[in-house]
């Protein structure tokens, strides 16, 4: 299960990611080590849309999470558009 810290929920809307994209990133994305004992997860999604007045074909979602039992608690979310 993937749960969200309030900070992560705030960043979702600011950065254009959805809860479903973040869940897919944690459960099926590339995992990499991150600072402070966290785990990073990265996944690319087809986008083909506008973001802040520019058109992009792809969106990359990066999440940083900590394990809590069998769950992941998502701390923050970063997006990149290509």
Backbone as XML, in Angstrom:
<?xml version="1.0"?>
<chain id="A" units="angstrom">
  <residue number="1" name="UNK">
    <atom name="N" x="0.844" y="-1.186" z="0.000"/>
    <atom name="CA" x="0.000" y="0.000" z="0.000"/>
    <atom name="C" x="0.881" y="1.239" z="0.000"/>
  </residue>
  <residue number="2" name="UNK">
    <atom name="N" x="0.414" y="2.272" z="-0.686"/>
    <atom name="CA" x="1.128" y="3.549" z="-0.752"/>
    <atom name="C" x="0.284" y="4.589" z="-0.035"/>
  </residue>
  <residue number="3" name="UNK">
    <atom name="N" x="0.891" y="5.239" z="0.945"/>
    <atom name="CA" x="0.213" y="6.295" z="1.690"/>
    <atom name="C" x="0.936" y="7.611" z="1.436"/>
  </residue>
  <residue number="4" name="UNK">
    <atom name="N" x="0.259" y="8.729" z="1.695"/>
    <atom name="CA" x="0.818" y="10.045" z="1.373"/>
    <atom name="C" x="0.952" y="10.908" z="2.620"/>
  </residue>
  <residue number="5" name="UNK">
    <atom name="N" x="2.120" y="11.479" z="2.833"/>
    <atom name="CA" x="2.340" y="12.496" z="3.851"/>
    <atom name="C" x="1.630" y="13.774" z="3.379"/>
  </residue>
  <residue number="6" name="UNK">
    <atom name="N" x="1.102" y="14.606" z="4.270"/>
    <atom name="CA" x="0.439" y="15.851" z="3.833"/>
    <atom name="C" x="1.317" y="16.713" z="2.919"/>
  </residue>
  <residue number="7" name="UNK">
    <atom name="N" x="2.617" y="16.736" z="3.160"/>
    <atom name="CA" x="3.532" y="17.494" z="2.288"/>
    <atom name="C" x="3.461" y="16.965" z="0.856"/>
  </residue>
  <residue number="8" name="UNK">
    <atom name="N" x="3.450" y="15.661" z="0.702"/>
    <atom name="CA" x="3.381" y="15.053" z="-0.635"/>
    <atom name="C" x="2.069" y="15.402" z="-1.325"/>
  </residue>
  <residue number="9" name="UNK">
    <atom name="N" x="0.961" y="15.393" z="-0.596"/>
    <atom name="CA" x="-0.330" y="15.736" z="-1.194"/>
    <atom name="C" x="-0.338" y="17.182" z="-1.696"/>
  </residue>
  <residue number="10" name="UNK">
    <atom name="N" x="0.300" y="18.083" z="-0.950"/>
    <atom name="CA" x="0.393" y="19.471" z="-1.405"/>
    <atom name="C" x="1.210" y="19.565" z="-2.685"/>
  </residue>
  <residue number="11" name="UNK">
    <atom name="N" x="2.301" y="18.821" z="-2.749"/>
    <atom name="CA" x="3.188" y="18.894" z="-3.917"/>
    <atom name="C" x="2.564" y="18.277" z="-5.162"/>
  </residue>
  <residue number="12" name="UNK">
    <atom name="N" x="1.668" y="17.322" z="-4.998"/>
    <atom name="CA" x="1.030" y="16.692" z="-6.150"/>
    <atom name="C" x="0.398" y="17.733" z="-7.064"/>
  </residue>
  <residue number="13" name="UNK">
    <atom name="N" x="-0.469" y="18.552" z="-6.506"/>
    <atom name="CA" x="-1.171" y="19.518" z="-7.344"/>
    <atom name="C" x="-0.241" y="20.615" z="-7.840"/>
  </residue>
  <residue number="14" name="UNK">
    <atom name="N" x="0.707" y="21.036" z="-7.019"/>
    <atom name="CA" x="1.650" y="22.062" z="-7.458"/>
    <atom name="C" x="2.491" y="21.598" z="-8.630"/>
  </residue>
  <residue number="15" name="UNK">
    <atom name="N" x="2.786" y="20.310" z="-8.681"/>
    <atom name="CA" x="3.730" y="19.800" z="-9.677"/>
    <atom name="C" x="3.065" y="18.985" z="-10.776"/>
  </residue>
  <residue number="16" name="UNK">
    <atom name="N" x="1.745" y="18.902" z="-10.749"/>
    <atom name="CA" x="1.015" y="18.283" z="-11.848"/>
    <atom name="C" x="0.995" y="16.772" z="-11.854"/>
  </residue>
  <residue number="17" name="UNK">
    <atom name="N" x="1.208" y="16.139" z="-10.744"/>
    <atom name="CA" x="1.128" y="14.680" z="-10.667"/>
    <atom name="C" x="-0.185" y="14.269" z="-10.014"/>
  </residue>
  <residue number="18" name="UNK">
    <atom name="N" x="-0.577" y="13.039" z="-10.259"/>
    <atom name="CA" x="-1.794" y="12.513" z="-9.629"/>
    <atom name="C" x="-1.415" y="11.422" z="-8.626"/>
  </residue>
  <residue number="19" name="UNK">
    <atom name="N" x="-2.333" y="11.131" z="-7.721"/>
    <atom name="CA" x="-2.089" y="10.050" z="-6.761"/>
    <atom name="C" x="-1.881" y="8.721" z="-7.481"/>
  </residue>
  <residue number="20" name="UNK">
    <atom name="N" x="-2.654" y="8.478" z="-8.546"/>
    <atom name="CA" x="-2.498" y="7.224" z="-9.299"/>
    <atom name="C" x="-1.112" y="7.121" z="-9.936"/>
  </residue>
  <residue number="21" name="UNK">
    <atom name="N" x="-0.600" y="8.232" z="-10.485"/>
    <atom name="CA" x="0.745" y="8.209" z="-11.072"/>
    <atom name="C" x="1.800" y="7.911" z="-10.013"/>
  </residue>
  <residue number="22" name="UNK">
    <atom name="N" x="1.632" y="8.498" z="-8.836"/>
    <atom name="CA" x="2.603" y="8.262" z="-7.769"/>
    <atom name="C" x="2.543" y="6.806" z="-7.309"/>
  </residue>
  <residue number="23" name="UNK">
    <atom name="N" x="1.340" y="6.266" z="-7.171"/>
    <atom name="CA" x="1.230" y="4.848" z="-6.793"/>
    <atom name="C" x="1.903" y="3.965" z="-7.845"/>
  </residue>
  <residue number="24" name="UNK">
    <atom name="N" x="1.664" y="4.238" z="-9.121"/>
    <atom name="CA" x="2.275" y="3.445" z="-10.195"/>
    <atom name="C" x="3.791" y="3.586" z="-10.172"/>
  </residue>
  <residue number="25" name="UNK">
    <atom name="N" x="4.277" y="4.767" z="-9.812"/>
    <atom name="CA" x="5.721" y="4.991" z="-9.751"/>
    <atom name="C" x="6.342" y="4.180" z="-8.625"/>
  </residue>
  <residue number="26" name="UNK">
    <atom name="N" x="5.720" y="4.182" z="-7.470"/>
    <atom name="CA" x="6.264" y="3.437" z="-6.326"/>
    <atom name="C" x="6.180" y="1.927" z="-6.577"/>
  </residue>
  <residue number="27" name="UNK">
    <atom name="N" x="5.075" y="1.479" z="-7.116"/>
    <atom name="CA" x="4.864" y="0.036" z="-7.271"/>
    <atom name="C" x="5.534" y="-0.545" z="-8.512"/>
  </residue>
  <residue number="28" name="UNK">
    <atom name="N" x="5.792" y="0.288" z="-9.533"/>
    <atom name="CA" x="6.349" y="-0.280" z="-10.766"/>
    <atom name="C" x="7.475" y="0.505" z="-11.392"/>
  </residue>
  <residue number="29" name="UNK">
    <atom name="N" x="7.920" y="1.581" z="-10.723"/>
    <atom name="CA" x="8.973" y="2.411" z="-11.296"/>
    <atom name="C" x="10.358" y="1.925" z="-10.923"/>
  </residue>
  <residue number="30" name="UNK">
    <atom name="N" x="11.354" y="2.645" z="-11.462"/>
    <atom name="CA" x="12.763" y="2.362" z="-11.144"/>
    <atom name="C" x="13.040" y="2.845" z="-9.722"/>
  </residue>
  <residue number="31" name="UNK">
    <atom name="N" x="13.648" y="2.004" z="-8.935"/>
    <atom name="CA" x="13.975" y="2.372" z="-7.546"/>
    <atom name="C" x="15.442" y="2.757" z="-7.459"/>
  </residue>
  <residue number="32" name="UNK">
    <atom name="N" x="15.743" y="3.812" z="-6.682"/>
    <atom name="CA" x="17.129" y="4.241" z="-6.492"/>
    <atom name="C" x="17.297" y="4.759" z="-5.060"/>
  </residue>
  <residue number="33" name="UNK">
    <atom name="N" x="18.529" y="4.680" z="-4.531"/>
    <atom name="CA" x="18.751" y="5.166" z="-3.162"/>
    <atom name="C" x="18.659" y="6.688" z="-3.106"/>
  </residue>
  <residue number="34" name="UNK">
    <atom name="N" x="18.161" y="7.203" z="-1.993"/>
    <atom name="CA" x="18.027" y="8.648" z="-1.802"/>
    <atom name="C" x="18.600" y="9.028" z="-0.440"/>
  </residue>
  <residue number="35" name="UNK">
    <atom name="N" x="18.718" y="10.331" z="-0.211"/>
    <atom name="CA" x="19.275" y="10.840" z="1.046"/>
    <atom name="C" x="18.380" y="10.478" z="2.235"/>
  </residue>
  <residue number="36" name="UNK">
    <atom name="N" x="18.970" y="10.500" z="3.385"/>
    <atom name="CA" x="18.270" y="10.341" z="4.670"/>
    <atom name="C" x="17.568" y="8.991" z="4.821"/>
  </residue>
  <residue number="37" name="UNK">
    <atom name="N" x="18.106" y="7.965" z="4.183"/>
    <atom name="CA" x="17.540" y="6.630" z="4.310"/>
    <atom name="C" x="16.251" y="6.418" z="3.541"/>
  </residue>
  <residue number="38" name="UNK">
    <atom name="N" x="15.923" y="7.345" z="2.676"/>
    <atom name="CA" x="14.702" y="7.237" z="1.882"/>
    <atom name="C" x="14.983" y="6.427" z="0.617"/>
  </residue>
  <residue number="39" name="UNK">
    <atom name="N" x="13.920" y="6.014" z="-0.026"/>
    <atom name="CA" x="14.013" y="5.363" z="-1.330"/>
    <atom name="C" x="13.406" y="6.308" z="-2.357"/>
  </residue>
  <residue number="40" name="UNK">
    <atom name="N" x="14.049" y="6.405" z="-3.506"/>
    <atom name="CA" x="13.501" y="7.185" z="-4.612"/>
    <atom name="C" x="12.927" y="6.239" z="-5.646"/>
  </residue>
  <residue number="41" name="UNK">
    <atom name="N" x="11.877" y="6.681" z="-6.295"/>
    <atom name="CA" x="11.240" y="5.909" z="-7.361"/>
    <atom name="C" x="11.013" y="6.854" z="-8.537"/>
  </residue>
  <residue number="42" name="UNK">
    <atom name="N" x="11.256" y="6.340" z="-9.739"/>
    <atom name="CA" x="11.139" y="7.186" z="-10.940"/>
    <atom name="C" x="10.395" y="6.404" z="-12.027"/>
  </residue>
  <residue number="43" name="UNK">
    <atom name="N" x="9.500" y="7.117" z="-12.717"/>
    <atom name="CA" x="8.776" y="6.483" z="-13.823"/>
    <atom name="C" x="8.356" y="7.567" z="-14.821"/>
  </residue>
  <residue number="44" name="UNK">
    <atom name="N" x="8.448" y="7.226" z="-16.101"/>
    <atom name="CA" x="8.028" y="8.141" z="-17.169"/>
    <atom name="C" x="6.617" y="7.792" z="-17.623"/>
  </residue>
  <residue number="45" name="UNK">
    <atom name="N" x="5.842" y="8.825" z="-17.906"/>
    <atom name="CA" x="4.474" y="8.661" z="-18.388"/>
    <atom name="C" x="4.303" y="9.465" z="-19.678"/>
  </residue>
  <residue number="46" name="UNK">
    <atom name="N" x="3.605" y="8.897" z="-20.674"/>
    <atom name="CA" x="3.269" y="9.713" z="-21.845"/>
    <atom name="C" x="2.401" y="10.883" z="-21.380"/>
  </residue>
  <residue number="47" name="UNK">
    <atom name="N" x="2.649" y="12.081" z="-21.904"/>
    <atom name="CA" x="1.930" y="13.255" z="-21.445"/>
    <atom name="C" x="1.183" y="13.923" z="-22.599"/>
  </residue>
  <residue number="48" name="UNK">
    <atom name="N" x="1.905" y="14.332" z="-23.647"/>
    <atom name="CA" x="1.322" y="14.939" z="-24.849"/>
    <atom name="C" x="0.278" y="15.991" z="-24.482"/>
  </residue>
  <residue number="49" name="UNK">
    <atom name="N" x="0.709" y="16.961" z="-23.669"/>
    <atom name="CA" x="-0.219" y="17.994" z="-23.227"/>
    <atom name="C" x="0.558" y="19.242" z="-22.822"/>
  </residue>
  <residue number="50" name="UNK">
    <atom name="N" x="-0.186" y="20.233" z="-22.361"/>
    <atom name="CA" x="0.420" y="21.505" z="-21.956"/>
    <atom name="C" x="0.673" y="21.503" z="-20.446"/>
  </residue>
  <residue number="51" name="UNK">
    <atom name="N" x="1.801" y="22.092" z="-20.081"/>
    <atom name="CA" x="2.107" y="22.356" z="-18.685"/>
    <atom name="C" x="2.753" y="23.728" z="-18.617"/>
  </residue>
  <residue number="52" name="UNK">
    <atom name="N" x="2.109" y="24.615" z="-17.933"/>
    <atom name="CA" x="2.592" y="25.988" z="-17.780"/>
    <atom name="C" x="2.928" y="26.619" z="-19.138"/>
  </residue>
  <residue number="53" name="UNK">
    <atom name="N" x="1.947" y="26.543" z="-20.017"/>
    <atom name="CA" x="1.983" y="27.178" z="-21.332"/>
    <atom name="C" x="2.996" y="26.580" z="-22.310"/>
  </residue>
  <residue number="54" name="UNK">
    <atom name="N" x="3.484" y="25.375" z="-22.043"/>
    <atom name="CA" x="4.382" y="24.707" z="-22.994"/>
    <atom name="C" x="3.897" y="23.279" z="-23.191"/>
  </residue>
  <residue number="55" name="UNK">
    <atom name="N" x="4.102" y="22.803" z="-24.412"/>
    <atom name="CA" x="3.692" y="21.441" z="-24.728"/>
    <atom name="C" x="4.850" y="20.475" z="-24.451"/>
  </residue>
  <residue number="56" name="UNK">
    <atom name="N" x="4.520" y="19.344" z="-23.814"/>
    <atom name="CA" x="5.516" y="18.311" z="-23.517"/>
    <atom name="C" x="4.957" y="16.950" z="-23.907"/>
  </residue>
  <residue number="57" name="UNK">
    <atom name="N" x="5.831" y="16.088" z="-24.358"/>
    <atom name="CA" x="5.420" y="14.736" z="-24.755"/>
    <atom name="C" x="5.444" y="13.757" z="-23.577"/>
  </residue>
  <residue number="58" name="UNK">
    <atom name="N" x="6.364" y="13.971" z="-22.647"/>
    <atom name="CA" x="6.542" y="13.022" z="-21.540"/>
    <atom name="C" x="6.546" y="13.752" z="-20.204"/>
  </residue>
  <residue number="59" name="UNK">
    <atom name="N" x="6.118" y="13.031" z="-19.197"/>
    <atom name="CA" x="6.207" y="13.527" z="-17.816"/>
    <atom name="C" x="6.928" y="12.466" z="-16.993"/>
  </residue>
  <residue number="60" name="UNK">
    <atom name="N" x="7.909" y="12.896" z="-16.228"/>
    <atom name="CA" x="8.614" y="11.974" z="-15.336"/>
    <atom name="C" x="8.206" y="12.305" z="-13.896"/>
  </residue>
  <residue number="61" name="UNK">
    <atom name="N" x="7.771" y="11.280" z="-13.187"/>
    <atom name="CA" x="7.393" y="11.440" z="-11.789"/>
    <atom name="C" x="8.460" y="10.772" z="-10.929"/>
  </residue>
  <residue number="62" name="UNK">
    <atom name="N" x="8.988" y="11.541" z="-9.987"/>
    <atom name="CA" x="9.925" y="11.012" z="-8.995"/>
    <atom name="C" x="9.295" y="11.156" z="-7.631"/>
  </residue>
  <residue number="63" name="UNK">
    <atom name="N" x="9.326" y="10.093" z="-6.858"/>
    <atom name="CA" x="8.795" y="10.154" z="-5.502"/>
    <atom name="C" x="9.886" y="9.721" z="-4.537"/>
  </residue>
  <residue number="64" name="UNK">
    <atom name="N" x="9.823" y="10.268" z="-3.346"/>
    <atom name="CA" x="10.743" y="9.895" z="-2.280"/>
    <atom name="C" x="9.895" y="9.399" z="-1.118"/>
  </residue>
  <residue number="65" name="UNK">
    <atom name="N" x="10.195" y="8.185" z="-0.668"/>
    <atom name="CA" x="9.334" y="7.529" z="0.312"/>
    <atom name="C" x="10.166" y="6.790" z="1.348"/>
  </residue>
  <residue number="66" name="UNK">
    <atom name="N" x="9.513" y="6.494" z="2.462"/>
    <atom name="CA" x="10.120" y="5.673" z="3.508"/>
    <atom name="C" x="9.216" y="4.469" z="3.753"/>
  </residue>
  <residue number="67" name="UNK">
    <atom name="N" x="9.821" y="3.324" z="4.070"/>
    <atom name="CA" x="8.989" y="2.157" z="4.364"/>
    <atom name="C" x="8.372" y="2.287" z="5.753"/>
  </residue>
  <residue number="68" name="UNK">
    <atom name="N" x="7.124" y="1.858" z="5.849"/>
    <atom name="CA" x="6.431" y="1.781" z="7.143"/>
    <atom name="C" x="5.729" y="0.433" z="7.186"/>
  </residue>
  <residue number="69" name="UNK">
    <atom name="N" x="6.406" y="-0.538" z="7.782"/>
    <atom name="CA" x="5.880" y="-1.904" z="7.745"/>
    <atom name="C" x="5.904" y="-2.406" z="6.313"/>
  </residue>
  <residue number="70" name="UNK">
    <atom name="N" x="4.773" y="-2.837" z="5.828"/>
    <atom name="CA" x="4.679" y="-3.292" z="4.439"/>
    <atom name="C" x="4.242" y="-2.170" z="3.495"/>
  </residue>
  <residue number="71" name="UNK">
    <atom name="N" x="3.998" y="-0.983" z="4.036"/>
    <atom name="CA" x="3.545" y="0.159" z="3.238"/>
    <atom name="C" x="4.721" y="1.073" z="2.894"/>
  </residue>
  <residue number="72" name="UNK">
    <atom name="N" x="4.469" y="1.970" z="1.933"/>
    <atom name="CA" x="5.389" y="3.061" z="1.642"/>
    <atom name="C" x="4.685" y="4.362" z="1.985"/>
  </residue>
  <residue number="73" name="UNK">
    <atom name="N" x="5.385" y="5.242" z="2.724"/>
    <atom name="CA" x="4.870" y="6.578" z="3.003"/>
    <atom name="C" x="5.605" y="7.544" z="2.081"/>
  </residue>
  <residue number="74" name="UNK">
    <atom name="N" x="4.872" y="8.131" z="1.149"/>
    <atom name="CA" x="5.458" y="9.073" z="0.200"/>
    <atom name="C" x="5.656" y="10.408" z="0.899"/>
  </residue>
  <residue number="75" name="UNK">
    <atom name="N" x="6.890" y="10.896" z="0.880"/>
    <atom name="CA" x="7.247" y="12.142" z="1.560"/>
    <atom name="C" x="7.094" y="13.340" z="0.632"/>
  </residue>
  <residue number="76" name="UNK">
    <atom name="N" x="7.581" y="13.208" z="-0.607"/>
    <atom name="CA" x="7.467" y="14.308" z="-1.564"/>
    <atom name="C" x="7.455" y="13.771" z="-2.981"/>
  </residue>
  <residue number="77" name="UNK">
    <atom name="N" x="7.070" y="14.639" z="-3.891"/>
    <atom name="CA" x="6.930" y="14.283" z="-5.301"/>
    <atom name="C" x="7.568" y="15.383" z="-6.147"/>
  </residue>
  <residue number="78" name="UNK">
    <atom name="N" x="8.324" y="14.972" z="-7.155"/>
    <atom name="CA" x="8.950" y="15.893" z="-8.101"/>
    <atom name="C" x="8.531" y="15.451" z="-9.500"/>
  </residue>
  <residue number="79" name="UNK">
    <atom name="N" x="8.227" y="16.415" z="-10.368"/>
    <atom name="CA" x="7.913" y="16.069" z="-11.757"/>
    <atom name="C" x="8.853" y="16.812" z="-12.691"/>
  </residue>
  <residue number="80" name="UNK">
    <atom name="N" x="9.126" y="16.184" z="-13.807"/>
    <atom name="CA" x="9.900" y="16.808" z="-14.884"/>
    <atom name="C" x="9.135" y="16.573" z="-16.169"/>
  </residue>
  <residue number="81" name="UNK">
    <atom name="N" x="9.172" y="17.551" z="-17.034"/>
    <atom name="CA" x="8.452" y="17.456" z="-18.306"/>
    <atom name="C" x="9.461" y="17.535" z="-19.443"/>
  </residue>
  <residue number="82" name="UNK">
    <atom name="N" x="9.285" y="16.662" z="-20.432"/>
    <atom name="CA" x="10.201" y="16.620" z="-21.585"/>
    <atom name="C" x="9.430" y="16.775" z="-22.868"/>
  </residue>
</chain>
